[in-house]
Amino acid sequence: MTNENMALRHSPKWVRPVAALAMVFGIMTVFSGGNVLFGPDEAQQAAGSYVPFVVWFNFLAGFVYVIAGLGIWLRQNWALGLAVFIATATCLVALAFGFLVLRGDAFEMRTIGALALRIGVWVTISMALARAKSQF
């Protein structure tokens, strides 16, 4: 049995569910962001006072979530780096969003919750992957 097969066999049981979560989260993110950006006027109106750069970031990040999920599923070492990158980039977008909020720009409260959720998910995934890295 090769080292790669041993790593697959002995990796933590939570890896595949986390990978699936990342991929589903990514698909949902692409769908929701794409609906606001490219969907009917009703979708944009329902989004309210959304901040375009946040929606664009989330839309594009959704594709990266799917790639990260595939990397996690396949137990690729680069998946950890990508998860850390996603978490860091999302934090930077949240900081820029916070600056706009403090400046008095219009925004939706749900954006704060969505950014917090995304940061929480990717920080948690990054931490879990870092702890399990020796098992990949």
C-alpha positions in Angstrom: 0.0 0.0 0.0 1.4 3.4 -1.0 1.9 6.3 1.5 -0.9 8.2 -0.3 -3.3 5.3 0.3 -2.3 5.1 3.9 -2.9 8.8 4.4 -6.3 8.5 2.9 -7.2 5.5 5.0 -6.0 7.0 8.3 -7.2 10.6 7.9 -9.8 11.9 10.4 -13.4 10.9 9.8 -14.5 14.5 9.8 -12.5 15.4 6.7 -15.1 14.3 4.1 -18.1 16.0 5.8 -16.1 19.2 6.2 -15.1 19.0 2.5 -18.7 18.5 1.5 -19.8 21.4 3.7 -17.2 23.6 2.0 -18.4 22.6 -1.4 -22.1 23.1 -0.6 -21.3 26.4 1.1 -19.4 27.4 -2.1 -22.3 26.4 -4.4 -24.8 28.3 -2.3 -22.5 31.3 -2.2 -22.1 31.4 -6.0 -25.9 31.0 -6.4 -26.9 33.7 -3.9 -24.2 36.2 -5.1 -24.9 35.4 -8.8 -28.6 35.9 -8.2 -28.0 39.4 -6.8 -25.4 40.3 -9.5 -27.0 38.8 -12.6 -30.5 37.9 -11.5 -33.8 39.7 -12.1 -34.4 43.2 -10.7 -36.5 41.6 -7.9 -33.4 39.8 -6.6 -31.5 43.0 -6.4 -34.4 44.8 -4.7 -34.7 42.0 -2.2 -31.0 42.3 -1.4 -31.7 45.9 -0.3 -28.7 48.2 0.3 -26.1 45.6 -0.5 -22.4 46.6 -0.9 -21.4 45.7 -4.4 -17.7 44.8 -3.7 -18.8 42.5 -0.8 -21.3 40.7 -3.1 -18.7 40.4 -5.9 -16.1 39.1 -3.4 -18.5 36.5 -2.0 -19.6 35.4 -5.5 -16.0 34.9 -6.7 -15.0 33.4 -3.3 -17.7 30.8 -3.7 -15.8 29.2 -6.6 -12.7 29.1 -4.4 -14.7 27.5 -1.6 -15.6 24.7 -4.0 -11.9 24.3 -5.0 -10.9 24.2 -1.4 -13.6 21.7 -0.6 -12.3 19.4 -3.4 -8.7 19.8 -2.0 -9.9 18.9 1.4 -11.9 15.9 0.0 -8.8 14.7 -1.8 -6.6 15.5 1.3 -4.3 17.8 -0.6 -1.8 19.7 1.5 -2.5 22.9 -0.4 -6.1 22.9 0.9 -4.9 24.2 4.3 -3.2 27.2 2.6 -6.3 27.9 0.5 -8.5 27.7 3.6 -6.2 30.2 5.4 -6.2 32.4 2.3 -10.0 32.4 2.2 -10.3 33.3 5.9 -7.7 36.1 5.6 -9.2 37.5 2.4 -12.7 37.5 4.0 -11.4 39.3 7.1 -9.9 42.0 4.9 -13.2 42.4 3.0 -14.9 42.6 6.4 -12.5 45.4 7.4 -13.2 47.3 4.3 -16.9 46.8 4.8 -16.6 48.0 8.4 -14.8 51.2 7.1 -17.8 51.9 4.8 -20.2 51.3 7.7 -18.3 53.7 9.9 -18.3 56.2 7.1 -22.1 56.1 7.1 -22.7 54.2 3.8 -25.9 52.3 3.5 -25.7 48.6 4.2 -27.8 45.6 5.2 -27.3 44.2 8.7 -27.4 40.7 7.3 -24.1 41.4 5.6 -22.5 41.6 9.0 -23.9 38.2 9.9 -22.9 36.7 6.6 -19.3 38.0 6.8 -19.1 36.7 10.4 -20.4 33.3 9.4 -18.0 33.1 6.5 -15.0 34.1 8.7 -16.1 31.7 11.4 -16.5 28.8 9.0 -13.1 29.3 7.2 -11.2 30.0 10.4 -12.6 26.8 11.9 -11.8 24.8 8.8 -8.3 26.3 8.8 -7.7 25.4 12.4 -9.0 21.9 12.0 -6.9 21.3 9.0 -3.8 22.7 10.7 -4.3 20.3 13.6 -4.8 17.3 11.3 -2.1 18.2 8.8 0.1 15.4 10.0 -2.6 13.0 9.0 -2.9 14.1 5.4 
